[in-house]
Amino acid sequence: QPVDDPVLNNKLQVLMEEQKVYKKEGLTIRELATMLGEQEYRLRRLINGQLGFRNFNDFLNQYRINDACETLSDPAQTRKTILEIAFDLGYQSIGPFNKAFKDLKGLTPTAYRKSQVNH
């Protein structure tokens, strides 16, 4: 039974949306819990239960890929390579980035960029 934790959820949103901590390479749920001054199990319960993510990685990917979409659809950033975007978002290599992107958006980052920039 999911336990609502609005205070923790709020702190988490601020960290992710305003401070964009998801860009940190190799970020773990333990590190994130520490940043929040919270026990790891409570954060895990929030992410998996209340927010409905399968795991921490899915949660992290959603923020990173949405950020990538903003960059990819920005005409001012067309010279930025897919690899640079992946690194900027905390991915250590292109493979996991491409896979996460395709899983969430149904197409590759390159195809997504083409679909955005040509409109």
Secondary structure, DSSP 4 states (H G I P E B T S, - for coil): -PPP-HHHHHHHHIIIIIS-GGGSTT--HHHHHHHHT--HHHHHHIIIIIS--SSHHHHHHHHHHHHHHHHHT-GGGTTS-HHHHHHHTT-SSHHHHHHHHHHHHSS-HHHHHHHHHT-
